[in-house]
Amino acid sequence: MKKYFLIIFAAITLTGCLSEDPKGQVRDEDAYTSAADVEHNLVANLYNYIGGSSNSQGLQGTTRGVYDFNSMTTDEQILPVRGGDWYDGGFWQRLYFHKWTATETPLFDTWNYLYKVVMLCNQSIEKIDEHKSLLSTSEHAALLSEVRAIRALFYWELMDMYGRVPLVTKTNSKVSEVTQSERSEVYHFIIDELQQALPYLSMERSNWQGSYYGRITRPVAQFLLAKLALNAEIYSDDNWTDESYPSGKEIFFEVNGKKLNAWQTVVAYCDELAAEGYQLEENAAFNFSINNETSKENIFVIPMDKVLYANQYGYLFRSRHYSHGSALGLDSENGTSATLSTVKSFGYGTKNVDTRYAWTFFSDTIKVNGNVVKLDNGKPLVYEPLAILPDVSGTSYEKTAGARVHKYEVDTKAYADGHLQDNDIVLFRYADVLLMKAEAQVRNGEDGSAALNAVRNRAGMPSRDATLDNILEERLLELMWEGWRRNDLIRFHRFTTAYDQRPQLEEEKDHHTMVFPIPQQSIDLNGNLKQNKGY
């Protein structure tokens, strides 16, 4: 029996799985009778996989997947051991201390999830071509480009996390034909795919409710291209363990017929987003409100509706103390907290606390509807931001140490104990565009203060000089809990250095942790795959 790539990487077959309705089970000639059928079954249904409702599924909202690997491994947040809670076989401690291994089940599950969507995209591309006769020339180009852009998004996640990954664009590739590509090759493939798709993508806003709600439109692709160019020095480097990187000033892209270096490319795409009408909301908290579908700032979101969609957001639920969740009429797991270095960056405990602290964290004495939340012993619930440690077991603050996840307005009418909320999950937004522009300008020897201080001044914070250190700190202050910290720290060459309460580790000297290992289960299934250096 022949083994195909899909079986090895996703452990599924694609027969009938693209559509969630019975149409996916009928004959092809009956399933595809119109352009609307092609769009629904081969494009729209792919967006079912951007969010998720179970572990390791979805780009954000769920646990033990893309978000956790990009956040729990950094100086931003931590899941401390709290007595008998949250040890979980040492998984969270291994993430925080950079002790993860190639045998982590969530790492394999995340790999499978990302490749499952890649392979679904491959099938859609082939079937769109098969049913080309049902489409006009413009419809064919638009649908094909949208699927290529979705696939590029998922290849970006794979390349960012795992470095050297197989680059497969057909559904019938045999295991014997599947080998890894260098990271730089996958990187340039993603860039090419997005740039080629760009002219055919809709200009509609993806975050506003309508026919393109939650879909990849041209602004979404422009944001991703800016992010890819911003990380050019990292993604173009095929040996991430030697502490030597190419210069962004010497990496060139073609943008609208012009040859630009990496930093100029970032600015060009950021300026296009500004010209298209994206702007900062007067109140940043509105971007994370229950009814955030009209945000002028959000660019790409995971649509949430407790009645219509299965997508879940579990980070508020995972973080709040049990009594806090109960007071809200929801539930909670008393886990995730901000690290000590994070709350200090916000100025907590000083006279100069960043204005964003209050809506980014649940902190200190907790009130719901003006009433102080009480613990089972009758005492007030007080979160202690400065008491956080990797293991708080046996301390006076075992259950209350750490500032907790806030930022998203609490939907007290949420279903599933708080997982099914109405706030759309924010993936890309314009504040990040401005911070990318500021950073690119500084790296190119220019003044990035206007873009940086637009973000700071919106928050009511005084202007600062646009230095790389200040920009990195601003990215933490503005983008806390949004899943960007690992990406930022690697680009600033800070990911493998000691931070917060984590000691310097000898084995980190070769910087192998800048990428995750290829899951051992995948290597066992396909002998062509080779482990990343250092694992």
Rosetta blueprint (number, residue, H / E / L):
1 M L
2 K L
3 K L
4 Y E
5 F H
6 L H
7 I H
8 I H
9 F H
10 A H
11 A L
12 I L
13 T L
14 L L
15 T L
16 G L
17 C L
18 L L
19 S L
20 E L
21 D L
22 P H
23 K H
24 G H
25 Q H
26 V L
27 R L
28 D H
29 E H
30 D H
31 A H
32 Y L
33 T L
34 S L
35 A H
36 A H
37 D H
38 V H
39 E H
40 H H
41 N H
42 L H
43 V L
44 A H
45 N H
46 L H
47 Y H
48 N H
49 Y H
50 I L
51 G L
52 G L
53 S L
54 S L
55 N L
56 S L
57 Q L
58 G L
59 L L
60 Q L
61 G L
62 T L
63 T L
64 R L
65 G L
66 V H
67 Y H
68 D H
69 F H
70 N H
71 S H
72 M L
73 T L
74 T L
75 D L
76 E L
77 Q E
78 I E
79 L L
80 P L
81 V E
82 R E
83 G L
84 G L
85 D E
86 W L
87 Y L
88 D H
89 G H
90 G H
91 F H
92 W H
93 Q H
94 R H
95 L H
96 Y H
97 F L
98 H L
99 K L
100 W L
101 T L
102 A L
103 T L
104 E L
105 T H
106 P H
107 L H
108 F H
109 D H
110 T H
111 W H
112 N H
113 Y H
114 L H
115 Y H
116 K H
117 V H
118 V H
119 M H
120 L H
121 C H
122 N H
123 Q H
124 S H
125 I H
126 E H
127 K H
128 I H
129 D H
130 E H
131 H L
132 K H
133 S H
134 L H
135 L L
136 S L
137 T H
138 S H
139 E H
140 H H
141 A H
142 A H
143 L H
144 L H
145 S H
146 E H
147 V H
148 R H
149 A H
150 I H
151 R H
152 A H
153 L H
154 F H
155 Y H
156 W H
157 E H
158 L H
159 M H
160 D H
161 M H
162 Y H
163 G L
164 R L
165 V E
166 P E
167 L L
168 V L
169 T L
170 K L
171 T L
172 N L
173 S L
174 K E
175 V H
176 S H
177 E H
178 V L
179 T L
180 Q E
181 S E
182 E L
183 R H
184 S H
185 E H
186 V H
187 Y H
188 H H
189 F H
190 I H
191 I H
192 D H
193 E H
194 L H
195 Q H
196 Q H
197 A H
198 L H
199 P H
200 Y H
201 L L
202 S L
203 M L
204 E L
205 R L
206 S L
207 N L
208 W L
209 Q L
210 G L
211 S L
212 Y L
213 Y L
214 G L
215 R L
216 I L
217 T L
218 R H
219 P H
220 V H
221 A H
222 Q H
223 F H
224 L H
225 L H
226 A H
227 K H
228 L H
229 A H
230 L H
231 N L
232 A H
233 E H
234 I H
235 Y H
236 S L
237 D L
238 D L
239 N L
240 W L
241 T L
242 D L
243 E L
244 S L
245 Y L
246 P L
247 S L
248 G H
249 K H
250 E H
251 I L
252 F E
253 F E
254 E E
255 V E
256 N L
257 G L
258 K E
259 K E
260 L E
261 N E
262 A H
263 W H
264 Q H
265 T H
266 V H
267 V H
268 A H
269 Y H
270 C H
271 D H
272 E H
273 L H
274 A H
275 A H
276 E L
277 G L
278 Y L
279 Q L
280 L L
281 E L
282 E L
283 N L
284 A H
285 A H
286 F H
287 N H
288 F H
289 S L
290 I L
291 N L
292 N L
293 E L
294 T L
295 S L
296 K L
297 E L
298 N E
299 I E
300 F E
301 V E
302 I E
303 P L
304 M L
305 D L
306 K L
307 V L
308 L L
309 Y L
310 A L
311 N L
312 Q L
313 Y L
314 G L
315 Y H
316 L H
317 F H
318 R H
319 S H
320 R L
321 H L
322 Y H
323 S H
324 H H
325 G H
326 S H
327 A H
328 L L
329 G L
330 L L
331 D L
332 S L
333 E L
334 N L
335 G L
336 T L
337 S E
338 A E
339 T L
340 L H
341 S H
342 T H
343 V H
344 K H
345 S H
346 F L
347 G L
348 Y L
349 G L
350 T L
351 K L
352 N L
353 V L
354 D L
355 T L
356 R L
357 Y H
358 A H
359 W H
360 T H
361 F E
362 F E
363 S L
364 D E
365 T E
366 I L
367 K E
368 V E
369 N L
370 G L
371 N E
372 V E
373 V L
374 K E
375 L L
376 D L
377 N L
378 G L
379 K L
380 P E
381 L L
382 V E
383 Y E
384 E E
385 P H
386 L H
387 A H
388 I L
389 L L
390 P L
391 D E
392 V L
393 S L
394 G L
395 T L
396 S L
397 Y L
398 E L
399 K L
400 T L
401 A E
402 G L
403 A L
404 R E
405 V E
406 H L
407 K L
408 Y L
409 E L
410 V L
411 D L
412 T L
413 K L
414 A L
415 Y E
416 A H
417 D H
418 G H
419 H L
420 L E
421 Q L
422 D L
423 N L
424 D L
425 I E
426 V E
427 L E
428 F E
429 R E
430 Y H
431 A H
432 D H
433 V H
434 L H
435 L H
436 M H
437 K H
438 A H
439 E H
440 A H
441 Q H
442 V H
443 R H
444 N L
445 G L
446 E L
447 D L
448 G L
449 S H
450 A H
451 A H
452 L H
453 N H
454 A H
455 V H
456 R H
457 N H
458 R H
459 A L
460 G L
461 M L
462 P L
463 S L
464 R L
465 D L
466 A L
467 T L
468 L H
469 D H
470 N H
471 I H
472 L H
473 E H
474 E H
475 R H
476 L H
477 L H
478 E H
479 L H
480 M L
481 W L
482 E L
483 G L
484 W L
485 R H
486 R H
487 N H
488 D H
489 L H
490 I H
491 R H
492 F L
493 H L
494 R L
495 F L
496 T L
497 T L
498 A L
499 Y E
500 D L
501 Q L
502 R E
503 P L
504 Q L
505 L L
506 E H
507 E H
508 E H
509 K H
510 D H
511 H L
512 H H
513 T H
514 M H
515 V L
516 F L
517 P L
518 I L
519 P L
520 Q H
521 Q H
522 S H
523 I H
524 D H
525 L H
526 N L
527 G L
528 N L
529 L L
530 K L
531 Q L
532 N L
533 K L
534 G L
535 Y L
